[in-house]
Amino acid sequence: MELNKVKVFALSIIVTIICIALTLTSFIMDGPSTVYYVVITLVYLIVWIFTTIFAIRTNSKKIKIYSIVFWSLTLLCFIVNAYVNITKNSVDWIIPLAIVFMTQWQGVGFFVHNYVHQDIIVSLISLTMLTLSAMSLIKNRHSKLS
């Protein structure tokens, strides 16, 4: 079972890096969202849903915490991005995090052309995944105390 946990952890990292590499230029240049980016976004999301479900089913505390941190940072990036898009202020400190946690979501723009709406959609997805991971971790902690 431990080997499977390592494989899932590695899969999530490898897919994230590949998706960043495939979307970074378009993200930086604010390129158009195409079906190509939709596919990348879907693969990315499916892998992360799988990672989160795997953590919940195997009761892996480490992968649950990893998932919580990942989705928290994704949520933070999109909330800050919504703030930037609404206020037109600049928040330079978020750029390194944005590259890691936002580039893979380029495909959302294919369906929604308003940046704030894109930020809201991904924030809701992130919040949902974060909540599932956190609730699972809390449930596990309470069941051990009983």
N, CA, C and O atoms as a DFTB+ gen file, in Angstrom:
584 C
 N C O
     1  1       0.825      -1.200       0.000
     2  2       0.000       0.000       0.000
     3  2       0.863       1.255       0.000
     4  3       0.526       2.245      -0.649
     5  1       1.979       1.214       0.730
     6  2       2.870       2.372       0.802
     7  2       3.413       2.736      -0.580
     8  3       3.562       3.915      -0.903
     9  1       3.707       1.725      -1.388
    10  2       4.204       1.951      -2.745
    11  2       3.153       2.669      -3.587
    12  3       3.493       3.545      -4.382
    13  1       1.879       2.308      -3.423
    14  2       0.801       2.982      -4.152
    15  2       0.699       4.447      -3.757
    16  3       0.430       5.303      -4.600
    17  1       0.910       4.737      -2.493
    18  2       0.869       6.126      -2.028
    19  2       1.984       6.940      -2.684
    20  3       1.773       8.082      -3.091
    21  1       3.147       6.352      -2.778
    22  2       4.279       7.022      -3.423
    23  2       3.978       7.239      -4.906
    24  3       4.291       8.296      -5.455
    25  1       3.378       6.255      -5.547
    26  2       3.041       6.374      -6.976
    27  2       2.018       7.485      -7.211
    28  3       2.151       8.269      -8.152
    29  1       1.011       7.549      -6.366
    30  2      -0.017       8.595      -6.521
    31  2       0.590       9.966      -6.269
    32  3       0.310      10.914      -7.003
    33  1       1.408      10.077      -5.251
    34  2       2.095      11.329      -4.952
    35  2       2.956      11.754      -6.145
    36  3       2.904      12.906      -6.578
    37  1       3.745      10.819      -6.669
    38  2       4.608      11.112      -7.819
    39  2       3.780      11.471      -9.045
    40  3       4.137      12.391      -9.782
    41  1       2.681      10.761      -9.275
    42  2       1.817      11.054     -10.424
    43  2       1.303      12.483     -10.362
    44  3       1.315      13.191     -11.369
    45  1       0.849      12.916      -9.183
    46  2       0.314      14.275      -9.070
    47  2       1.386      15.324      -9.340
    48  3       1.108      16.349      -9.963
    49  1       2.588      15.082      -8.885
    50  2       3.683      16.031      -9.122
    51  2       4.084      16.032     -10.597
    52  3       4.246      17.095     -11.197
    53  1       4.239      14.859     -11.173
    54  2       4.652      14.762     -12.579
    55  2       3.616      15.392     -13.497
    56  3       3.971      16.142     -14.406
    57  1       2.338      15.098     -13.272
    58  2       1.279      15.680     -14.112
    59  2       1.231      17.187     -13.934
    60  3       1.037      17.914     -14.908
    61  1       1.403      17.668     -12.716
    62  2       1.407      19.116     -12.485
    63  2       2.545      19.783     -13.250
    64  3       2.341      20.812     -13.895
    65  1       3.734      19.206     -13.184
    66  2       4.890      19.779     -13.894
    67  2       4.674      19.750     -15.409
    68  3       4.971      20.728     -16.096
    69  1       4.163      18.644     -15.925
    70  2       3.907      18.544     -17.374
    71  2       2.863      19.571     -17.794
    72  3       3.025      20.241     -18.815
    73  1       1.804      19.697     -17.018
    74  2       0.750      20.667     -17.358
    75  2       1.261      22.101     -17.298
    76  3       0.878      22.931     -18.123
    77  1       2.117      22.397     -16.335
    78  2       2.723      23.731     -16.282
    79  2       3.547      23.966     -17.543
    80  3       3.443      25.018     -18.173
    81  1       4.362      22.987     -17.905
    82  2       5.224      23.124     -19.087
    83  2       4.399      23.329     -20.359
    84  3       4.798      24.088     -21.242
    85  1       3.259      22.659     -20.454
    86  2       2.431      22.748     -21.662
    87  2       1.601      24.021     -21.742
    88  3       1.154      24.396     -22.825
    89  1       1.390      24.688     -20.618
    90  2       0.517      25.870     -20.619
    91  2       1.210      27.174     -20.242
    92  3       0.604      28.241     -20.341
    93  1       2.452      27.107     -19.819
    94  2       3.126      28.293     -19.281
    95  2       3.219      29.445     -20.275
    96  3       2.938      30.591     -19.924
    97  1       3.605      29.154     -21.495
    98  2       3.745      30.223     -22.492
    99  2       2.422      30.938     -22.718
   100  3       2.375      32.168     -22.745
   101  1       1.360      30.186     -22.879
   102  2       0.049      30.795     -23.086
   103  2      -0.391      31.579     -21.858
   104  3      -0.995      32.644     -21.984
   105  1      -0.097      31.065     -20.685
   106  2      -0.451      31.739     -19.433
   107  2       0.260      33.086     -19.332
   108  3      -0.361      34.101     -19.018
   109  1       1.560      33.087     -19.597
   110  2       2.353      34.310     -19.498
   111  2       1.950      35.324     -20.569
   112  3       1.847      36.520     -20.297
   113  1       1.726      34.836     -21.779
   114  2       1.390      35.723     -22.895
   115  2      -0.100      36.035     -22.971
   116  3      -0.539      36.762     -23.862
   117  1      -0.889      35.481     -22.027
   118  2      -2.338      35.657     -22.020
   119  2      -2.937      35.221     -23.355
   120  3      -3.769      35.911     -23.945
   121  1      -2.488      34.054     -23.810
   122  2      -2.961      33.508     -25.078
   123  2      -4.392      33.007     -24.991
   124  3      -4.948      32.869     -23.901
   125  1      -4.979      32.740     -26.137
   126  2      -6.372      32.273     -26.161
   127  2      -6.491      30.848     -25.620
   128  3      -5.586      30.030     -25.784
   129  1      -7.601      30.573     -24.987
   130  2      -7.882      29.215     -24.524
   131  2      -8.455      28.423     -25.687
   132  3      -9.390      28.862     -26.357
   133  1      -7.884      27.259     -25.913
   134  2      -8.325      26.397     -27.009
   135  2      -8.702      25.033     -26.438
   136  3      -8.564      24.795     -25.238
   137  1      -9.173      24.147     -27.297
   138  2      -9.513      22.792     -26.885
   139  2      -8.276      22.093     -26.302
   140  3      -8.390      21.295     -25.372
   141  1      -7.121      22.391     -26.844
   142  2      -5.856      21.847     -26.340
   143  2      -5.714      22.126     -24.844
   144  3      -5.344      21.236     -24.079
   145  1      -6.005      23.349     -24.429
   146  2      -5.894      23.721     -23.019
   147  2      -7.030      23.126     -22.186
   148  3      -6.851      22.844     -21.001
   149  1      -8.183      22.937     -22.798
   150  2      -9.288      22.271     -22.103
   151  2      -8.879      20.848     -21.735
   152  3      -9.129      20.395     -20.617
   153  1      -8.258      20.152     -22.666
   154  2      -7.807      18.777     -22.413
   155  2      -6.772      18.753     -21.289
   156  3      -6.841      17.907     -20.397
   157  1      -5.824      19.669     -21.332
   158  2      -4.801      19.737     -20.280
   159  2      -5.451      20.001     -18.923
   160  3      -5.118      19.344     -17.938
   161  1      -6.360      20.945     -18.870
   162  2      -7.053      21.262     -17.625
   163  2      -7.832      20.052     -17.112
   164  3      -7.815      19.766     -15.915
   165  1      -8.510      19.346     -18.005
   166  2      -9.280      18.171     -17.589
   167  2      -8.378      17.053     -17.066
   168  3      -8.688      16.430     -16.050
   169  1      -7.276      16.798     -17.748
   170  2      -6.337      15.770     -17.281
   171  2      -5.810      16.149     -15.900
   172  3      -5.761      15.319     -14.991
   173  1      -5.425      17.382     -15.761
   174  2      -4.916      17.895     -14.484
   175  2      -5.948      17.715     -13.373
   176  3      -5.631      17.205     -12.299
   177  1      -7.173      18.133     -13.635
   178  2      -8.226      18.042     -12.637
   179  2      -8.541      16.586     -12.299
   180  3      -8.729      16.251     -11.129
   181  1      -8.600      15.730     -13.298
   182  2      -8.884      14.311     -13.063
   183  2      -7.801      13.682     -12.189
   184  3      -8.110      12.926     -11.269
   185  1      -6.547      13.987     -12.467
   186  2      -5.451      13.434     -11.655
   187  2      -5.567      13.918     -10.213
   188  3      -5.350      13.144      -9.280
   189  1      -5.905      15.178     -10.027
   190  2      -6.002      15.693      -8.663
   191  2      -7.255      15.190      -7.943
   192  3      -7.229      14.994      -6.728
   193  1      -8.329      14.983      -8.663
   194  2      -9.511      14.355      -8.048
   195  2      -9.150      12.934      -7.629
   196  3      -9.487      12.500      -6.528
   197  1      -8.464      12.212      -8.511
   198  2      -8.009      10.861      -8.196
   199  2      -7.103      10.865      -6.963
   200  3      -7.253      10.018      -6.082
   201  1      -6.176      11.804      -6.898
   202  2      -5.262      11.900      -5.750
   203  2      -6.037      12.124      -4.457
   204  3      -5.755      11.491      -3.440
   205  1      -7.000      13.013      -4.497
   206  2      -7.794      13.318      -3.305
   207  2      -8.647      12.114      -2.898
   208  3      -8.718      11.773      -1.717
   209  1      -9.286      11.480      -3.862
   210  2     -10.099      10.290      -3.563
   211  2      -9.214       9.168      -3.025
   212  3      -9.596       8.477      -2.081
   213  1      -8.050       8.985      -3.614
   214  2      -7.119       7.968      -3.144
   215  2      -6.735       8.224      -1.691
   216  3      -6.702       7.297      -0.881
   217  1      -6.447       9.470      -1.365
   218  2      -6.076       9.823       0.012
   219  2      -7.209       9.519       0.978
   220  3      -6.971       9.032       2.083
   221  1      -8.433       9.801       0.570
   222  2      -9.591       9.560       1.426
   223  2      -9.825       8.055       1.594
   224  3     -10.042       7.576       2.708
   225  1      -9.781       7.325       0.497
   226  2     -10.054       5.875       0.548
   227  2      -8.984       5.090       1.293
   228  3      -9.293       4.131       2.001
   229  1      -7.740       5.489       1.137
   230  2      -6.662       4.758       1.802
   231  2      -6.377       5.306       3.191
   232  3      -5.552       4.773       3.933
   233  1      -7.079       6.385       3.526
   234  2      -6.916       7.018       4.829
   235  2      -5.474       7.478       5.057
   236  3      -4.938       7.374       6.160
   237  1      -4.869       7.984       3.997
   238  2      -3.487       8.431       4.060
   239  2      -3.418       9.864       4.581
   240  3      -3.751      10.815       3.874
   241  1      -2.985       9.994       5.814
   242  2      -2.897      11.316       6.439
   243  2      -1.947      12.234       5.672
   244  3      -2.239      13.415       5.484
   245  1      -0.813      11.693       5.230
   246  2       0.177      12.512       4.525
   247  2      -0.370      13.037       3.200
   248  3      -0.177      14.208       2.872
   249  1      -1.042      12.191       2.444
   250  2      -1.584      12.653       1.158
   251  2      -2.762      13.594       1.376
   252  3      -2.976      14.510       0.582
   253  1      -3.526      13.380       2.440
   254  2      -4.614      14.315       2.757
   255  2      -4.045      15.697       3.072
   256  3      -4.553      16.707       2.583
   257  1      -2.999      15.742       3.881
   258  2      -2.372      17.030       4.212
   259  2      -1.772      17.665       2.963
   260  3      -1.903      18.871       2.753
   261  1      -1.124      16.868       2.145
   262  2      -0.578      17.334       0.867
   263  2      -1.693      17.936       0.006
   264  3      -1.523      19.006      -0.578
   265  1      -2.818      17.251      -0.067
   266  2      -3.955      17.734      -0.836
   267  2      -4.523      19.026      -0.248
   268  3      -4.880      19.942      -0.987
   269  1      -4.604      19.096       1.072
   270  2      -5.103      20.307       1.735
   271  2      -4.197      21.502       1.428
   272  3      -4.683      22.588       1.109
   273  1      -2.900      21.303       1.522
   274  2      -1.951      22.389       1.220
   275  2      -2.073      22.792      -0.243
   276  3      -2.132      23.979      -0.563
   277  1      -2.112      21.809      -1.122
   278  2      -2.209      22.082      -2.557
   279  2      -3.462      22.893      -2.884
   280  3      -3.377      23.926      -3.548
   281  1      -4.626      22.430      -2.421
   282  2      -5.875      23.123      -2.746
   283  2      -5.980      24.465      -2.029
   284  3      -6.613      25.385      -2.547
   285  1      -5.375      24.597      -0.853
   286  2      -5.361      25.892      -0.162
   287  2      -4.566      26.927      -0.960
   288  3      -4.994      28.072      -1.104
   289  1      -3.413      26.518      -1.473
   290  2      -2.594      27.440      -2.267
   291  2      -3.261      27.775      -3.595
   292  3      -3.176      28.908      -4.068
   293  1      -3.923      26.793      -4.195
   294  2      -4.668      27.059      -5.435
   295  2      -5.784      28.063      -5.155
   296  3      -5.966      29.018      -5.910
   297  1      -6.523      27.850      -4.081
   298  2      -7.598      28.763      -3.698
   299  2      -7.056      30.160      -3.424
   300  3      -7.629      31.146      -3.888
   301  1      -5.967      30.257      -2.681
   302  2      -5.347      31.547      -2.394
   303  2      -4.993      32.286      -3.686
   304  3      -5.287      33.473      -3.830
   305  1      -4.368      31.584      -4.610
   306  2      -3.966      32.212      -5.885
   307  2      -5.160      32.775      -6.640
   308  3      -5.097      33.889      -7.160
   309  1      -6.249      32.012      -6.703
   310  2      -7.400      32.477      -7.468
   311  2      -8.188      33.567      -6.751
   312  3      -8.801      34.412      -7.403
   313  1      -8.183      33.561      -5.435
   314  2      -8.815      34.657      -4.698
   315  2      -8.018      35.950      -4.905
   316  3      -8.591      37.010      -5.156
   317  1      -6.698      35.848      -4.797
   318  2      -5.849      37.021      -5.036
   319  2      -6.010      37.484      -6.490
   320  3      -6.074      38.685      -6.753
   321  1      -6.074      36.552      -7.418
   322  2      -6.237      36.917      -8.827
   323  2      -7.577      37.620      -9.063
   324  3      -7.649      38.571      -9.841
   325  1      -8.627      37.160      -8.399
   326  2      -9.927      37.833      -8.513
   327  2      -9.821      39.256      -7.981
   328  3     -10.352      40.189      -8.583
   329  1      -9.139      39.423      -6.857
   330  2      -8.908      40.754      -6.292
   331  2      -8.178      41.653      -7.302
   332  3      -8.557      42.805      -7.512
   333  1      -7.135      41.107      -7.916
   334  2      -6.361      41.860      -8.907
   335  2      -7.239      42.219     -10.099
   336  3      -7.195      43.350     -10.583
   337  1      -8.031      41.274     -10.571
   338  2      -8.886      41.526     -11.737
   339  2     -10.000      42.531     -11.437
   340  3     -10.418      43.276     -12.323
   341  1     -10.470      42.553     -10.219
   342  2     -11.537      43.489      -9.840
   343  2     -10.984      44.884      -9.571
   344  3     -11.547      45.877     -10.033
   345  1      -9.878      44.962      -8.822
   346  2      -9.358      46.267      -8.389
   347  2      -8.301      46.846      -9.322
   348  3      -7.990      48.035      -9.250
   349  1      -7.754      46.015     -10.189
   350  2      -6.663      46.403     -11.106
   351  2      -5.381      46.759     -10.349
   352  3      -4.497      47.418     -10.896
   353  1      -5.286      46.323      -9.096
   354  2      -4.052      46.485      -8.330
   355  2      -3.051      45.420      -8.743
   356  3      -3.400      44.453      -9.420
   357  1      -1.828      45.603      -8.339
   358  2      -0.787      44.631      -8.639
   359  2      -0.381      43.914      -7.351
   360  3      -0.213      44.539      -6.304
   361  1      -0.227      42.603      -7.448
   362  2       0.201      41.799      -6.307
   363  2       1.328      40.895      -6.801
   364  3       1.119      39.731      -7.142
   365  1       2.531      41.472      -6.827
   366  2       3.675      40.778      -7.426
   367  2       4.114      39.527      -6.663
   368  3       4.626      38.591      -7.276
   369  1       3.929      39.488      -5.364
   370  2       4.397      38.355      -4.574
   371  2       3.716      37.045      -4.944
   372  3       4.232      35.967      -4.648
   373  1       2.559      37.138      -5.590
   374  2       1.798      35.925      -5.928
   375  2       2.301      35.266      -7.220
   376  3       1.931      34.128      -7.508
   377  1       3.123      35.951      -7.990
   378  2       3.538      35.448      -9.309
   379  2       4.151      34.051      -9.262
   380  3       3.736      33.198     -10.047
   381  1       5.120      33.769      -8.383
   382  2       5.664      32.391      -8.364
   383  2       4.594      31.337      -8.039
   384  3       4.578      30.261      -8.637
   385  1       3.712      31.650      -7.100
   386  2       2.634      30.720      -6.775
   387  2       1.654      30.586      -7.935
   388  3       1.158      29.495      -8.213
   389  1       1.381      31.689      -8.604
   390  2       0.464      31.660      -9.743
   391  2       0.982      30.745     -10.843
   392  3       0.205      30.015     -11.459
   393  1       2.268      30.774     -11.091
   394  2       2.846      29.909     -12.123
   395  2       2.627      28.441     -11.769
   396  3       2.308      27.630     -12.637
   397  1       2.797      28.106     -10.503
   398  2       2.662      26.709     -10.085
   399  2       1.202      26.272      -9.975
   400  3       0.883      25.132     -10.314
   401  1       0.319      27.138      -9.516
   402  2      -1.040      26.721      -9.196
   403  2      -2.125      27.224     -10.155
   404  3      -3.277      26.806     -10.039
   405  1      -1.786      28.108     -11.096
   406  2      -2.827      28.658     -11.971
   407  2      -2.680      28.289     -13.447
   408  3      -3.676      28.239     -14.169
   409  1      -1.474      28.033     -13.899
   410  2      -1.265      27.842     -15.342
   411  2      -2.081      26.692     -15.908
   412  3      -2.543      26.765     -17.047
   413  1      -2.263      25.634     -15.131
   414  2      -2.951      24.441     -15.611
   415  2      -4.446      24.659     -15.849
   416  3      -5.104      23.827     -16.475
   417  1      -4.972      25.755     -15.359
   418  2      -6.403      26.047     -15.478
   419  2      -6.725      26.885     -16.715
   420  3      -7.825      27.425     -16.829
   421  1      -5.790      26.994     -17.624
   422  2      -5.951      27.782     -18.846
   423  2      -7.205      27.365     -19.642
   424  3      -7.811      28.196     -20.318
   425  1      -7.586      26.105     -19.563
   426  2      -8.729      25.596     -20.317
   427  2     -10.072      26.144     -19.884
   428  3     -11.027      26.110     -20.659
   429  1     -10.168      26.649     -18.660
   430  2     -11.436      27.214     -18.179
   431  2     -11.840      28.406     -19.043
   432  3     -13.027      28.651     -19.254
   433  1     -10.856      29.142     -19.538
   434  2     -11.121      30.310     -20.378
   435  2     -11.800      29.980     -21.693
   436  3     -12.351      30.870     -22.341
   437  1     -11.771      28.733     -22.096
   438  2     -12.461      28.319     -23.324
   439  2     -13.976      28.454     -23.159
   440  3     -14.689      28.750     -24.117
   441  1     -14.454      28.236     -21.939
   442  2     -15.889      28.267     -21.661
   443  2     -16.347      29.585     -21.058
   444  3     -17.487      30.004     -21.264
   445  1     -15.456      30.244     -20.309
   446  2     -15.804      31.480     -19.609
   447  2     -14.773      32.533     -19.978
   448  3     -13.583      32.353     -19.717
   449  1     -15.213      33.622     -20.578
   450  2     -14.277      34.617     -21.106
   451  2     -13.992      35.767     -20.139
   452  3     -13.137      36.610     -20.412
   453  1     -14.688      35.802     -19.034
   454  2     -14.475      36.836     -18.031
   455  2     -13.506      36.297     -16.979
   456  3     -13.756      35.248     -16.385
   457  1     -12.406      37.006     -16.749
   458  2     -11.377      36.529     -15.824
   459  2     -11.893      36.350     -14.401
   460  3     -11.527      35.386     -13.728
   461  1     -12.725      37.254     -13.942
   462  2     -13.254      37.138     -12.578
   463  2     -14.130      35.890     -12.471
   464  3     -14.087      35.193     -11.457
   465  1     -14.910      35.607     -13.484
   466  2     -15.740      34.397     -13.479
   467  2     -14.866      33.140     -13.475
   468  3     -15.184      32.158     -12.803
   469  1     -13.777      33.176     -14.221
   470  2     -12.837      32.046     -14.212
   471  2     -12.263      31.864     -12.802
   472  3     -12.161      30.743     -12.304
   473  1     -11.894      32.970     -12.173
   474  2     -11.349      32.912     -10.813
   475  2     -12.368      32.310      -9.848
   476  3     -12.012      31.505      -8.989
   477  1     -13.618      32.697      -9.989
   478  2     -14.672      32.187      -9.110
   479  2     -14.876      30.692      -9.328
   480  3     -14.994      29.936      -8.364
   481  1     -14.919      30.261     -10.581
   482  2     -15.121      28.836     -10.889
   483  2     -14.010      27.983     -10.291
   484  3     -14.280      26.984      -9.623
   485  1     -12.766      28.371     -10.528
   486  2     -11.652      27.574     -10.011
   487  2     -11.581      27.681      -8.487
   488  3     -11.205      26.717      -7.819
   489  1     -11.931      28.820      -7.940
   490  2     -11.970      28.960      -6.474
   491  2     -12.998      28.002      -5.875
   492  3     -12.744      27.395      -4.835
   493  1     -14.138      27.862      -6.510
   494  2     -15.169      26.947      -6.013
   495  2     -14.709      25.489      -6.113
   496  3     -14.949      24.696      -5.204
   497  1     -14.055      25.146      -7.210
   498  2     -13.509      23.791      -7.350
   499  2     -12.470      23.546      -6.256
   500  3     -12.480      22.505      -5.599
   501  1     -11.582      24.508      -6.071
   502  2     -10.533      24.379      -5.055
   503  2     -11.126      24.267      -3.657
   504  3     -10.690      23.440      -2.855
   505  1     -12.111      25.092      -3.370
   506  2     -12.758      25.062      -2.067
   507  2     -13.440      23.718      -1.819
   508  3     -13.382      23.186      -0.711
   509  1     -14.077      23.177      -2.836
   510  2     -14.721      21.868      -2.721
   511  2     -13.700      20.779      -2.417
   512  3     -13.900      19.975      -1.506
   513  1     -12.603      20.750      -3.178
   514  2     -11.574      19.739      -2.976
   515  2     -10.887      19.918      -1.616
   516  3     -10.582      18.939      -0.935
   517  1     -10.650      21.153      -1.237
   518  2     -10.060      21.448       0.070
   519  2     -10.974      20.968       1.190
   520  3     -10.512      20.350       2.149
   521  1     -12.250      21.246       1.072
   522  2     -13.229      20.847       2.080
   523  2     -13.305      19.328       2.205
   524  3     -13.335      18.798       3.316
   525  1     -13.336      18.628       1.074
   526  2     -13.370      17.160       1.105
   527  2     -12.145      16.594       1.819
   528  3     -12.256      15.701       2.658
   529  1     -10.987      17.125       1.475
   530  2      -9.745      16.646       2.096
   531  2      -9.724      16.945       3.593
   532  3      -9.373      16.086       4.402
   533  1     -10.099      18.158       3.950
   534  2     -10.072      18.560       5.360
   535  2     -11.101      17.784       6.179
   536  3     -10.804      17.339       7.288
   537  1     -12.305      17.620       5.641
   538  2     -13.333      16.871       6.362
   539  2     -12.903      15.424       6.570
   540  3     -13.151      14.843       7.626
   541  1     -12.263      14.850       5.569
   542  2     -11.782      13.484       5.678
   543  2     -10.710      13.367       6.760
   544  3     -10.695      12.408       7.531
   545  1      -9.823      14.342       6.806
   546  2      -8.768      14.342       7.817
   547  2      -9.359      14.504       9.220
   548  3      -8.945      13.819      10.156
   549  1     -10.316      15.400       9.359
   550  2     -10.969      15.635      10.643
   551  2     -11.770      14.404      11.072
   552  3     -11.722      14.000      12.234
   553  1     -12.499      13.818      10.137
   554  2     -13.285      12.616      10.429
   555  2     -12.365      11.500      10.912
   556  3     -12.678      10.797      11.872
   557  1     -11.242      11.348      10.247
   558  2     -10.273      10.321      10.621
   559  2      -9.741      10.575      12.028
   560  3      -9.588       9.643      12.816
   561  1      -9.463      11.832      12.338
   562  2      -8.944      12.192      13.662
   563  2      -9.976      11.898      14.749
   564  3      -9.632      11.384      15.814
   565  1     -11.265      12.231      14.472
   566  2     -12.315      11.987      15.450
   567  2     -12.578      10.498      15.653
   568  3     -12.863      10.069      16.771
   569  1     -12.487       9.716      14.598
   570  2     -12.726       8.286      14.731
   571  2     -11.630       7.604      15.543
   572  3     -11.883       6.594      16.200
   573  1     -10.413       8.149      15.502
   574  2      -9.323       7.588      16.296
   575  2      -9.482       7.947      17.775
   576  3      -9.053       7.193      18.648
   577  1     -10.100       9.103      18.057
   578  2     -10.302       9.521      19.440
   579  2     -11.419       8.734      20.123
   580  3     -11.423       8.582      21.344
   581  1     -12.357       8.240      19.335
   582  2     -13.512       7.524      19.908
   583  2     -13.148       6.175      20.432
   584  3     -14.008       5.458      20.942
